[in-house]
Amino acid sequence: MGDGKYINPYTDFGFKKLFGTPLNKDLLISFLNSLFEGKEVVKDLTYLNGENLGNGFGDRRAIFDVYCENEQGETFIVEMQKAEQQFFKDRSVFYSTFPIQNQGKKGVWDFRLKGVYTVGILDFVFPDNEYPQDSLRHEVKLLDIDDKHVFYDKLTFLYLEMPKFTKKENELETMYDKWLFVLHNLSRLMARPAALQERIFTRLFEQAEIARYTPEERQDYEDSLKVYRDMKNVLDTAELKGAIKEKRKNAKAMKALGLPLETIAKVTGMSIEDIAKL
């Protein structure tokens, strides 16, 4: 069994336990309102029927849709994704089509759609340094390439690169900061931090405490945690192999240019002995 006190929110079980059940909708409302930063204020939400999600395609265990109502009585849909690293963008766009398609009506229909937000919580960073290190939150829309105006404002992707979050407890100022701190650190905490005094975090830590779960829930969590760790190990190994291959390629190119082995070793971090064998 895992030795942590609180669940890992990046597991399928942990993600759904905190955000994907009607019992905990207050947690999701608080998180979304911190994320929207006033652009939308969610007053209430309803979880859409899971049987309608995906029409049998793929695995949506860690993806769910909620029907939100704001303070003005306007409604929109939020799709929550615990993003997988492999083919991430393809998966994200693919799944975002479901809450759009499911708005279709039989008979005469004018095709007017409600707004759709896709919220992706990433436990990895975008590859190839796509964004600067200090850029964590990304809002993506369909743009006109020429003049950069928003072509369609009813489809928005919000992504959080969680490994980039570095704030310490004494640096937390906003609810957005506090939610990101919880997501980033929850499984490593042994007690509720003093900075998280809001009532909503009392609820969160109650729901996240593994000791409160039934034996069946604990087993489900352990199974989910194993799947998560296995996947991380596979991806980390593949990334390491890719980095080593790239390092050897660069060292070989520098050696071909006649650079001293000592210089190549300093640049690549490889040993002189390994470089000599190339």
Backbone torsions as a table, in degrees:
resi	resn	phi	psi	omega
1	MET	NA	154.1	178.9
2	GLY	-67.8	152.5	-175.1
3	ASP	-101.5	6.3	178.7
4	GLY	-82.0	160.7	178.5
5	LYS	-86.9	-33.7	-176.9
6	TYR	-118.4	153.6	-177.0
7	ILE	-69.0	157.6	174.4
8	ASN	-86.6	114.9	-176.5
9	PRO	-70.1	-9.2	179.0
10	TYR	-86.4	-8.8	173.5
11	THR	-77.7	157.5	177.1
12	ASP	-58.0	-44.7	-179.3
13	PHE	-62.3	-49.9	-177.1
14	GLY	-62.6	-41.9	-179.4
15	PHE	-62.6	-46.5	-178.6
16	LYS	-72.1	-35.9	179.7
17	LYS	-60.2	-43.2	-176.7
18	LEU	-81.2	-38.6	-171.1
19	PHE	-118.0	-14.9	-168.2
20	GLY	-107.1	16.8	-179.8
21	THR	-126.5	142.4	178.8
22	PRO	-55.7	-32.2	179.4
23	LEU	-58.7	-32.5	-176.2
24	ASN	-109.2	26.6	-177.0
25	LYS	-64.1	-24.1	177.8
26	ASP	-65.1	-31.6	176.5
27	LEU	-66.4	-43.9	-179.0
28	LEU	-67.6	-40.0	178.2
29	ILE	-59.7	-46.2	179.5
30	SER	-62.4	-44.8	-179.8
31	PHE	-62.6	-46.9	-178.5
32	LEU	-62.6	-42.3	179.8
33	ASN	-64.7	-33.9	175.9
34	SER	-69.3	-34.1	-178.0
35	LEU	-74.9	-39.8	-177.4
36	PHE	-73.3	-18.5	174.5
37	GLU	53.1	41.7	175.7
38	GLY	90.2	-14.2	178.6
39	LYS	-66.1	-33.8	171.4
40	GLU	-135.6	142.0	174.3
41	VAL	-123.3	107.3	-176.8
42	VAL	-78.2	122.6	178.2
43	LYS	-93.4	-36.9	-179.7
44	ASP	-155.8	160.1	177.0
45	LEU	-148.4	156.4	179.6
46	THR	-130.5	134.1	176.5
47	TYR	-77.9	128.1	-179.3
48	LEU	-75.3	155.1	-177.8
49	ASN	-57.9	118.0	-178.3
50	GLY	-59.3	-25.0	-179.2
51	GLU	-67.5	-19.4	-179.3
52	ASN	-92.1	-1.1	-173.8
53	LEU	-91.0	105.6	170.0
54	GLY	101.9	-11.6	177.5
55	ASN	50.9	33.3	176.6
56	GLY	88.0	-0.9	-178.6
57	PHE	-92.5	135.3	170.1
58	GLY	67.9	-168.4	-177.8
59	ASP	-121.5	111.1	-176.2
60	ARG	-109.8	29.9	-178.6
61	ARG	-57.2	-37.1	-176.2
62	ALA	-107.7	25.9	178.7
63	ILE	-135.6	129.3	179.2
64	PHE	-148.9	157.4	-176.5
65	ASP	-112.5	142.8	177.3
66	VAL	-130.9	142.8	-179.4
67	TYR	-97.5	113.8	-172.7
68	CYS	-106.0	148.2	173.7
69	GLU	-123.7	130.3	-179.9
70	ASN	-94.9	-176.2	-174.6
71	GLU	-66.1	-22.5	178.9
72	GLN	-88.8	2.0	-178.4
73	GLY	83.6	3.0	177.3
74	GLU	-77.9	150.5	-177.6
75	THR	-119.5	148.8	176.4
76	PHE	-154.6	169.9	-176.0
77	ILE	-115.0	137.0	174.1
78	VAL	-117.4	126.5	173.7
79	GLU	-103.4	122.5	179.4
80	MET	-96.2	128.3	179.1
81	GLN	-125.4	127.5	164.4
82	LYS	-91.9	96.4	-166.2
83	ALA	-67.4	139.5	172.5
84	GLU	-92.0	144.1	-174.5
85	GLN	-71.2	-38.3	-175.9
86	GLN	-71.9	125.9	-178.6
87	PHE	51.8	42.3	-172.7
88	PHE	-55.8	-51.3	-175.4
89	LYS	-65.2	-39.1	178.2
90	ASP	-61.6	-46.6	179.4
91	ARG	-60.3	-45.9	-175.5
92	SER	-61.4	-46.9	179.3
93	VAL	-66.7	-41.4	-179.9
94	PHE	-58.5	-50.2	-178.0
95	TYR	-68.7	-28.1	-179.5
96	SER	-67.1	-18.4	-179.9
97	THR	-73.7	-22.6	-176.3
98	PHE	-65.9	-49.3	177.9
99	PRO	-66.2	-16.3	174.2
100	ILE	-79.7	-50.8	-179.1
101	GLN	-61.7	-36.7	-176.2
102	ASN	-70.4	-6.3	174.7
103	GLN	-84.5	-7.6	-179.2
104	GLY	-61.5	143.0	-179.5
105	LYS	-120.5	144.4	178.1
106	LYS	-72.1	151.9	179.1
107	GLY	79.9	-154.8	-178.1
108	VAL	-71.4	124.1	-177.4
109	TRP	-146.9	138.7	-174.2
110	ASP	-89.2	2.3	177.3
111	PHE	69.3	14.8	176.4
112	ARG	-71.7	127.2	-175.2
113	LEU	-110.4	152.5	170.4
114	LYS	-83.0	155.6	178.9
115	GLY	-63.5	146.2	179.0
116	VAL	-126.6	126.1	172.9
117	TYR	-110.0	131.0	170.0
118	THR	-105.9	119.0	-179.7
119	VAL	-107.9	116.4	-179.0
120	GLY	-111.3	120.3	176.3
121	ILE	-98.8	112.5	-172.6
122	LEU	-104.2	128.6	172.5
123	ASP	-97.2	26.1	177.1
124	PHE	-146.3	170.8	177.2
125	VAL	-107.6	155.6	178.0
126	PHE	-60.1	141.7	-177.1
127	PRO	-69.9	161.4	173.3
128	ASP	61.1	29.9	177.3
129	ASN	51.0	46.1	-177.2
130	GLU	-60.4	-33.2	178.6
131	TYR	-125.0	154.0	177.6
132	PRO	-60.7	159.0	-177.0
133	GLN	-61.0	-33.5	-177.6
134	ASP	-87.8	4.8	-179.7
135	SER	-101.3	106.0	-172.5
136	LEU	-106.2	-40.5	-176.0
137	ARG	-101.8	130.3	-177.4
138	HIS	-128.7	127.6	177.2
139	GLU	-110.5	117.9	-173.3
140	VAL	-117.4	131.6	177.6
141	LYS	-135.3	170.2	173.4
142	LEU	-78.3	121.2	-178.2
143	LEU	-117.2	152.4	167.9
144	ASP	-76.7	124.6	-174.2
145	ILE	-62.8	-36.7	-174.9
146	ASP	-71.9	-54.3	-174.7
147	ASP	-109.4	3.5	172.7
148	LYS	65.9	14.9	176.5
149	HIS	-78.7	154.6	-179.8
150	VAL	-70.8	116.1	-178.1
151	PHE	-74.2	-38.5	-178.2
152	TYR	-141.8	116.7	-171.5
153	ASP	-96.7	7.8	-178.5
154	LYS	-99.7	3.9	177.5
155	LEU	-129.6	114.3	-176.5
156	THR	-131.2	133.4	175.2
157	PHE	-108.1	124.5	176.3
158	LEU	-116.0	118.1	-176.9
159	TYR	-118.4	139.7	177.2
160	LEU	-118.8	115.1	175.9
161	GLU	-85.8	87.6	-170.1
162	MET	-62.6	-32.8	178.2
163	PRO	-60.9	-17.7	179.8
164	LYS	-82.3	-8.0	-179.3
165	PHE	-76.6	121.5	-174.1
166	THR	-126.3	2.0	-176.3
167	LYS	-66.0	141.4	176.2
168	LYS	-91.5	169.4	-175.8
169	GLU	-56.7	-39.6	-177.7
170	ASN	-75.5	-3.1	179.4
171	GLU	-103.6	0.7	-176.8
172	LEU	-77.6	122.3	-177.3
173	GLU	-117.1	-45.5	-175.7
174	THR	-104.4	167.8	174.9
175	MET	-63.8	-32.0	176.6
176	TYR	-61.7	-46.5	176.6
177	ASP	-57.4	-44.8	-174.6
178	LYS	-68.1	-39.6	178.5
179	TRP	-65.6	-42.3	179.3
180	LEU	-66.2	-36.7	177.1
181	PHE	-60.9	-44.1	179.4
182	VAL	-62.9	-48.8	-178.4
183	LEU	-61.0	-39.1	-175.6
184	HIS	-75.1	-29.6	-170.1
185	ASN	-118.7	-6.5	-168.6
186	LEU	-50.9	-49.6	-174.6
187	SER	-69.7	-11.6	179.7
188	ARG	-100.5	-8.8	-177.5
189	LEU	-81.4	147.7	175.5
190	MET	-111.9	-5.7	177.8
191	ALA	-158.5	161.5	178.6
192	ARG	-72.3	123.8	-179.5
193	PRO	-63.0	146.7	-178.3
194	ALA	-62.3	-28.0	-177.7
195	ALA	-71.3	-15.3	-176.8
196	LEU	-103.1	71.2	-174.9
197	GLN	-93.3	-9.9	-179.1
198	GLU	-61.4	147.9	-177.2
199	ARG	-58.8	-33.2	-177.7
200	ILE	-62.8	-31.7	179.6
201	PHE	-78.4	-23.8	170.2
202	THR	-60.3	-46.0	177.9
203	ARG	-62.1	-43.7	-176.7
204	LEU	-62.3	-47.1	-177.4
205	PHE	-68.7	-28.7	173.7
206	GLU	-64.9	-45.1	-178.0
207	GLN	-72.1	-24.0	-175.9
208	ALA	-91.6	-9.3	-175.3
209	GLU	-77.4	116.3	-174.1
210	ILE	-62.7	-33.7	-176.9
211	ALA	-63.0	-20.9	-179.6
212	ARG	-81.3	-10.7	-173.0
213	TYR	-80.2	156.3	172.8
214	THR	-72.0	161.8	176.6
215	PRO	-55.0	-36.5	179.4
216	GLU	-66.8	-41.9	179.0
217	GLU	-65.9	-39.4	178.6
218	ARG	-62.3	-41.8	179.3
219	GLN	-66.3	-40.9	177.3
220	ASP	-60.4	-40.3	179.1
221	TYR	-66.2	-44.6	-179.7
222	GLU	-61.8	-39.7	177.3
223	ASP	-62.8	-42.9	179.6
224	SER	-66.6	-38.1	179.6
225	LEU	-66.0	-38.8	178.4
226	LYS	-63.7	-44.3	178.4
227	VAL	-60.3	-43.5	-179.9
228	TYR	-62.5	-46.1	-179.2
229	ARG	-66.3	-40.1	178.7
230	ASP	-62.1	-43.2	179.9
231	MET	-65.2	-42.2	178.3
232	LYS	-61.7	-41.2	179.8
233	ASN	-63.3	-41.5	178.5
234	VAL	-62.3	-47.0	-177.9
235	LEU	-68.6	-40.4	179.2
236	ASP	-64.5	-39.1	178.4
237	THR	-65.4	-43.3	178.9
238	ALA	-63.4	-40.4	179.0
239	GLU	-65.2	-41.4	179.7
240	LEU	-64.4	-43.2	178.7
241	LYS	-62.5	-39.4	178.5
242	GLY	-65.0	-39.6	179.7
243	ALA	-66.5	-41.3	179.2
244	ILE	-64.9	-41.9	179.7
245	LYS	-62.9	-41.6	179.4
246	GLU	-66.8	-39.4	179.5
247	LYS	-63.2	-43.9	179.4
248	ARG	-65.4	-37.5	179.3
249	LYS	-63.2	-45.1	179.8
250	ASN	-65.6	-41.2	179.8
251	ALA	-63.8	-39.2	179.5
252	LYS	-64.5	-40.1	-179.6
253	ALA	-66.7	-41.6	179.3
254	MET	-67.4	-36.5	178.1
255	LYS	-64.9	-38.6	179.0
256	ALA	-65.0	-27.6	178.0
257	LEU	-80.3	-5.6	177.4
258	GLY	87.1	15.8	179.4
259	LEU	-69.9	147.2	179.1
260	PRO	-59.6	145.0	-179.2
261	LEU	-60.9	-34.4	179.7
262	GLU	-63.0	-39.3	179.2
263	THR	-67.0	-44.6	179.4
264	ILE	-61.4	-39.6	179.7
265	ALA	-62.8	-41.3	179.3
266	LYS	-65.9	-39.4	-177.4
267	VAL	-71.9	-43.8	-172.6
268	THR	-95.1	-20.6	-175.7
269	GLY	82.9	2.2	177.9
270	MET	-81.3	159.2	176.9
271	SER	-79.3	154.2	178.7
272	ILE	-61.4	-36.2	179.7
273	GLU	-62.3	-44.4	-179.7
274	ASP	-67.0	-37.0	-179.5
275	ILE	-66.7	-38.7	-178.7
276	ALA	-63.7	-27.1	-178.0
277	LYS	-80.5	-13.9	-176.6
278	LEU	-67.0	NA	NA
